[in-house]
Amino acid sequence: MRSASKFPVTKSNDQPAELLLDAQKLTVNYGEVQALKGASLSVQSGEICGLVGMNGSGKSTLFKAIMGVTPAEGQVLIDGQTPTQARKLGLVSYVPQSEDIDFTFPVSVRDVVSMGRYGRLGPTRRLKAADRAAVDEALERVDLLDLAHRQIGNLSGGQRKRAFVARGLAQGARLLLLDEPFAGVDKRSETMLVSLLRQLRDAGAGVLISTHDLANLAELADTAVLLRNEVLLSGEPGAVLAPENLVRAFGMNPLGGSGV
């Protein structure tokens, strides 16, 4: 893996950053198709890392390998824990491109967000006062408190995405993984999510986010990773998104022009 010049990431209180995600040499094969080849990347506390690559480059597979839901060769540590341990401890929250939820099922927005507290509850799954307060706070932060009792399928695409991010907030995860969170959402939801991710970053969380919005990536992310089934480059967004690098990842410059 070639690296652009990296820079140290620190929390907003100037405390040294902690390594929240350490993924090393992840390889995933689907039969004879190699979806990932020796992919390595890291995310620190107080950092937003943008994952960039064309469709089919392995971004969603990488997320699933990090979460431990897709078998992979290599090693993943999340805040020093295995993916299974990290999920049990509520250290990581994952928002995939599309949630495996029956949107016709009579489950409310509050019910969905409350799922983020389940790891803290006993076998009865009964919310305590502190759990309900955490759910309310998460709903308020994504501006869905007034819609808390609405059936989840009756929300817009942007509102649904905000609800699933709120689930991660209620969970109190240290690392958030978001796979194309801006796809198909309205501008208001996108602006709100960007603001929220920055707040979480400033509070010391780590965020790994895949996006096709290359034009605004430098404003959103502190670091960037260029993926084409393997990590081509990682580092400061401006260096990673240089035209010659985009040609390697996309076969052309998606920001305009031939790139070379």
C-alpha positions in Angstrom: 0.0 0.0 0.0 1.4 3.4 -0.9 0.6 6.2 1.5 0.2 9.9 0.9 1.7 12.0 3.6 -0.4 11.5 6.8 -0.9 13.9 9.6 -1.5 13.2 13.3 -5.1 13.2 14.5 -5.9 14.4 18.0 -9.1 14.8 19.9 -10.6 18.3 20.3 -9.2 18.5 23.8 -5.7 17.8 22.5 -5.4 14.4 24.1 -3.6 11.8 22.1 -5.8 9.9 19.7 -6.7 6.3 20.4 -6.7 3.6 17.7 -10.3 2.6 17.4 -10.1 0.5 14.2 -7.1 -1.6 13.2 -7.9 -3.7 10.1 -4.9 -5.6 8.7 -4.7 -7.5 5.4 -8.4 -8.3 5.0 -9.1 -10.7 2.1 -12.6 -11.8 1.2 -13.4 -14.3 -1.6 -16.9 -15.0 -2.9 -16.3 -18.3 -4.6 -13.8 -17.5 -7.4 -14.4 -13.8 -7.1 -11.9 -11.9 -4.8 -13.9 -9.0 -3.4 -11.0 -7.8 -1.1 -7.3 -8.4 -1.4 -5.1 -7.6 1.6 -6.9 -4.4 2.6 -5.5 -2.6 5.6 -6.7 0.6 7.2 -7.1 2.3 10.6 -9.4 4.9 12.2 -8.4 6.9 15.3 -10.6 8.6 17.9 -11.5 12.1 16.8 -11.2 11.2 13.1 -13.6 11.0 10.2 -12.2 8.7 7.5 -13.7 8.8 4.0 -13.8 5.5 2.0 -13.8 6.1 -1.7 -14.1 3.7 -4.6 -16.4 2.9 -7.6 -19.3 0.5 -7.3 -18.1 -3.0 -6.9 -14.7 -1.9 -5.4 -15.4 -3.8 -2.2 -16.5 -1.0 0.1 -19.6 -2.8 1.5 -17.6 -6.0 1.8 -15.0 -4.2 3.8 -17.6 -2.9 6.2 -19.0 -6.4 6.7 -15.6 -7.8 7.1 -14.8 -5.2 9.8 -18.0 -6.1 11.6 -17.2 -9.8 11.4 -20.4 -10.7 9.6 -18.5 -11.7 6.4 -15.7 -14.3 6.8 -12.4 -12.8 6.0 -8.7 -13.6 6.2 -6.7 -11.1 8.2 -7.3 -9.4 11.5 -9.6 -6.7 12.9 -9.5 -5.0 16.2 -12.1 -2.5 17.3 -10.9 -0.5 20.3 -8.7 -3.5 21.1 -11.5 -6.1 20.8 -12.5 -8.6 18.2 -15.5 -7.6 16.1 -17.7 -10.1 18.0 -16.6 -8.7 21.4 -16.9 -5.1 20.2 -20.5 -5.7 19.0 -21.4 -7.3 22.4 -19.9 -4.4 24.2 -21.6 -1.8 22.0 -18.3 -0.3 20.9 -19.2 -0.2 17.2 -22.3 0.8 15.3 -22.9 0.0 11.6 -25.3 1.7 9.3 -25.4 -0.3 6.0 -26.6 1.1 2.7 -30.0 -0.7 3.2 -31.3 -2.0 6.4 -32.6 -5.6 6.6 -35.9 -4.4 8.0 -39.4 -5.1 6.8 -40.6 -1.5 6.4 -44.3 -2.8 6.5 -43.8 -4.3 10.0 -45.5 -2.3 12.7 -42.4 -1.0 14.4 -42.0 2.6 15.4 -39.1 5.0 15.0 -38.6 4.8 18.8 -38.5 1.0 18.6 -35.7 1.1 16.0 -33.6 3.6 18.0 -34.2 1.6 21.2 -32.5 -1.3 19.5 -29.3 0.5 20.2 -29.8 -0.1 23.9 -30.4 -3.8 23.7 -26.8 -4.8 24.5 -27.2 -3.0 27.8 -30.4 -4.7 28.8 -31.2 -7.9 30.5 -33.2 -10.8 28.9 -36.5 -9.0 29.4 -35.3 -6.2 27.0 -37.1 -3.7 29.3 -35.8 -0.1 29.0 -34.9 1.7 32.2 -35.1 5.4 32.7 -31.5 5.9 31.6 -32.2 3.9 28.4 -35.3 5.9 27.6 -33.4 9.2 28.2 -30.6 8.0 25.8 -33.2 7.2 23.1 -34.9 10.5 23.5 -31.6 12.4 23.3 -30.6 10.5 20.1 -34.0 11.2 18.5 -33.7 14.9 19.4 -30.2 15.1 17.9 -31.5 13.8 14.5 -34.6 15.9 14.8 -37.0 12.9 14.9 -38.4 13.2 18.4 -41.7 14.5 17.1 -41.9 11.4 14.8 -40.9 8.9 17.4 -44.2 7.1 17.4 -44.5 7.0 13.6 -44.2 3.6 11.8 -40.6 3.4 10.4 -41.9 2.6 6.9 -43.8 5.9 6.8 -40.6 8.0 7.0 -38.8 9.4 4.0 -35.5 7.9 2.9 -33.5 10.7 4.6 -35.5 10.4 7.8 -35.0 6.6 7.9 -31.2 7.1 7.6 -31.3 9.6 10.4 -33.2 7.0 12.5 -30.6 4.4 12.0 -27.8 6.8 12.9 -29.8 7.7 16.0 -29.8 4.0 16.9 -26.0 4.2 17.0 -26.1 7.3 19.1 -28.3 5.7 21.6 -25.9 2.8 21.7 -23.1 5.1 22.6 -20.7 3.5 20.2 -17.1 4.7 20.0 -16.7 3.7 16.3 -19.4 4.4 13.7 -19.4 2.7 10.2 -21.6 4.3 7.6 -22.0 2.8 4.2 -23.2 5.5 1.7 -25.4 7.4 4.3 -26.1 10.2 1.9 -27.4 8.1 -1.0 -31.0 8.9 -1.7 -31.4 11.4 1.2 -32.8 14.9 1.0 -30.5 17.9 1.4 -31.8 18.7 4.9 -31.0 15.2 6.1 -27.5 15.3 4.5 -26.7 18.6 6.1 -27.9 17.3 9.5 -25.9 14.1 9.2 -22.7 15.9 8.3 -23.1 18.3 11.3 -23.8 15.4 13.6 -20.7 13.4 12.4 -18.5 16.4 13.0 -19.9 16.7 16.5 -19.2 13.0 17.2 -15.7 13.4 15.8 -15.1 16.4 18.0 -16.3 14.4 21.0 -13.7 11.7 20.4 -15.6 9.2 18.3 -14.1 7.6 15.2 -16.1 7.5 11.9 -15.6 5.4 8.8 -17.9 6.6 6.0 -18.1 5.6 2.4 -19.3 8.2 -0.1 -19.5 9.1 -3.7 -19.4 12.8 -3.0 -15.8 13.4 -3.8 -16.2 17.1 -4.4 -17.0 17.7 -0.7 -14.9 14.9 0.8 -12.1 17.2 1.9 -14.6 19.3 3.9 -16.1 16.2 5.6 -13.2 13.9 6.3 -9.9 14.2 8.0 -8.4 11.3 6.1 -9.4 9.3 3.0 -8.9 5.7 1.8 -9.0 4.9 -1.9 -10.2 1.4 -2.6 -10.3 -0.8 -5.6 -10.6 -4.3 -4.1 -7.3 -3.4 -2.3 -6.3 -0.2 -0.6 -4.5 1.9 -3.3 -3.8 4.9 -1.2 -4.6 6.4 2.2 -3.9 9.8 3.8 -5.0 13.4 3.6 -8.0 13.8 1.3 -6.5 16.3 -1.0 -3.5 14.1 -1.8 -5.6 10.9 -2.0 -8.0 12.5 -4.5 -5.3 13.8 -6.8 -6.4 13.2 -10.4 -3.7 10.6 -11.1 -4.9 8.6 -8.1 -8.6 8.8 -9.2 -7.6 7.4 -12.6 -6.1 4.4 -10.8 -9.3 3.8 -8.8 -12.0 4.8 -11.3 -10.3 4.5 -14.7 -11.1 8.2 -15.2 -11.3 11.4 -13.1 -14.8 11.5 -11.7 -14.3 15.1 -10.8 -14.0 16.0 -14.5 -11.4 15.6 -17.2 -9.2 12.7 -18.1 -7.1 13.2 -15.0 -3.7 12.8 -16.7 
